[in-house]
Structure formats: structure tokens, C-alpha cells
């Protein structure tokens, strides 16, 4: 959907002298398939979920980034951000706040009303992160330290615990 987001993101990465590479590929619906095409591990995938946090009479939009091989605990996320409940945003909200479709959202916020948070474990496992970058056909593989430095997300613990 958004070649503009891809261009905005690569311009930012170039400006910040990030260590990254781009990859064009066919659109895939599953994280496992995209990881295989990219030649990366599933856990290197930086999955970006647009969430709505509600509570205390307020509503906030949050872009929650976590490893693609993990599941978000939305209750933990809501509590960590001072809310009482959280859910996924609607496709309309996703389009308005990210100019992307589900699955193509990069782990960066370019909208002033979209708070960026990242799961702590995202930074501990791999030297590089991989993610779709505005479209389902464009991926970026980015140095993990550069991601943290440039995106500067609020770091939280919000993955589901292993059973």
C-alpha cells in the first residue's frame, strides 16, 4: 500500500547512517514464509501490532513491536501503559495512523498520535531485525542496535509467558 512509507523509512535510515539492507519479494501472509524468503530466523522478525489501549476515560494508539515468534499479552501491555484493556486497531485506524495495511507496518512510528513500544526480548536475541517496510513486497533487515537508537521505543515486557 505505502511506497511512501518505505521511502520515508529508508531516507531516515540513510540519514541516521544505519546498517541495513532492503529486499524485494512476493507478498506472503505468514511470518514463517516471509522469514524463509528473507533467509532469516522467525524470531528476527519485528512484528508491529497497532493496538488501542483504553482505560480511565482515555484511549491511546500504540504501535507494539515484538519478535514474530512470540505472542503479545495485550492485558500486560494495557497495564504497563496505564490502561485497563487493549485490543487491535481496526483496518481503518491502521491505514490512518500508518498508511499501511496489516502485515506491512514497519516498527517505526511516523504519526504524532502513535506511541511506539518494543518488547524487551526483541533486543536480546539477534544482531539484526527483519520487517516489512510499508508494503508486503518490501522488507528491511536492520542492525538491532541501530533500530533501538533510531526508533527510540519505550521498552516494556509484554509477551505471553511460556506455558
C-alpha positions in Angstrom: 0.0 0.0 0.0 2.6 2.5 1.0 5.6 3.0 -1.1 5.7 6.4 0.6 6.3 4.8 4.0 9.1 2.7 2.5 10.8 5.7 1.0 10.4 7.7 4.3 11.9 4.8 6.3 14.9 4.3 4.0 15.6 8.1 4.0 15.5 8.1 7.8 17.8 5.1 7.9 20.2 6.6 5.4 20.2 9.9 7.3 21.0 8.1 10.6 23.7 6.0 8.9 22.0 2.8 9.8 23.4 -0.6 8.9 20.6 -2.1 6.8 19.7 -3.8 3.5 16.4 -3.9 1.6 14.8 -6.9 -0.1 12.0 -7.1 -2.6 10.0 -10.3 -2.6 6.5 -11.7 -3.3 3.8 -10.9 -0.7 3.3 -13.6 1.9 0.6 -13.9 4.5 2.6 -15.7 7.2 5.7 -14.6 9.2 7.2 -18.1 8.7 7.0 -17.8 4.9 8.5 -14.3 4.9 11.4 -15.3 7.1 12.1 -18.2 4.8 12.2 -15.9 1.8 14.4 -13.3 3.6 16.8 -16.0 4.8 16.3 -15.0 8.4 15.1 -16.7 11.6 11.4 -16.3 12.6 12.5 -14.6 15.9 14.4 -12.0 13.9 11.1 -10.7 12.6 9.9 -7.4 14.2 6.2 -7.8 14.2 4.3 -4.5 14.6 0.8 -4.5 16.1 -1.3 -1.4 16.1 -3.2 -1.5 19.4 -5.8 0.6 21.1 -5.3 1.0 24.9 -8.4 2.1 26.9 -9.0 2.9 30.5 -9.6 5.8 32.9 -11.8 7.5 30.2 -9.0 7.8 27.7 -7.9 6.0 24.6 -4.4 5.8 23.1 -3.0 4.2 20.0 0.2 2.2 20.4 2.5 0.5 17.9 3.7 -2.5 19.8 6.7 -4.3 18.3 7.7 -7.8 19.3 9.5 -10.8 17.9 7.5 -12.6 15.2 7.8 -15.9 17.1 6.1 -14.5 20.2 2.5 -13.5 21.1 1.6 -10.2 22.7 -0.1 -10.3 26.1 -2.5 -7.3 25.5 -3.5 -7.2 29.1 0.1 -6.8 30.2 0.6 -4.1 27.6 -2.5 -2.2 28.7 -1.5 -2.3 32.4 2.1 -1.2 31.6 0.7 1.8 29.8 -1.8 2.8 32.5 -4.8 1.3 30.7 -7.3 -1.3 31.7 -7.7 -3.1 28.4 -6.2 -3.3 24.9 -7.2 -4.6 21.5 -6.1 -4.5 18.0 -6.9 -1.4 15.9 -9.4 -1.5 13.0 -8.1 -1.6 9.4 -9.3 2.0 9.1 -7.2 3.1 12.1 -4.2 1.2 10.8 -4.5 3.0 7.4 -5.0 6.4 9.0 -2.1 6.1 11.5 0.5 4.1 9.5 -0.5 4.5 5.8 -0.1 0.7 5.7 -2.1 -2.5 5.7 -1.9 -5.2 8.4 1.3 -7.1 7.9 3.2 -4.2 6.2 3.6 -1.9 9.2 7.2 -1.2 9.9 8.4 -1.0 13.6 8.6 2.8 13.4 6.1 5.5 14.2 5.8 8.4 11.8 2.5 9.7 13.3 2.5 12.0 16.3 -0.6 10.2 17.9 1.1 6.8 17.7 3.2 5.8 20.7 6.0 3.3 19.9 6.8 0.5 22.3 9.0 -2.5 21.9 9.2 -5.8 23.7 12.5 -6.1 25.7 13.3 -9.5 24.2 13.4 -8.0 20.7 16.9 -6.6 21.6 18.4 -9.6 23.3 18.4 -12.4 20.7 19.6 -11.3 17.2 22.1 -8.8 15.8 19.6 -7.9 13.0 15.9 -7.5 12.8 13.8 -8.1 9.7 10.4 -6.5 8.9 8.0 -5.5 6.2 8.6 -1.9 5.3 5.4 -0.2 4.2 4.4 -2.8 1.7 4.0 -6.6 1.7 6.7 -6.8 -1.0 9.4 -4.7 0.6 11.5 -5.9 3.6 14.3 -4.3 5.5 16.9 -6.1 7.5 18.3 -3.7 10.1 21.0 -3.8 12.7 19.2 -4.2 16.1 21.3 -1.6 17.8 20.6 0.9 15.1 16.9 0.1 15.3 16.9 0.9 19.0 18.9 4.1 18.6 16.9 5.5 15.7 13.3 4.4 16.6 13.9 5.0 20.4 10.9 3.0 21.5 9.6 2.7 25.1 10.9 -0.8 26.1 8.4 -3.0 28.0 7.8 -6.6 28.8 4.5 -7.7 27.2 4.9 -11.1 25.5 2.9 -14.1 26.7 4.7 -16.3 29.2 5.5 -19.8 28.1 3.0 -22.3 29.5 
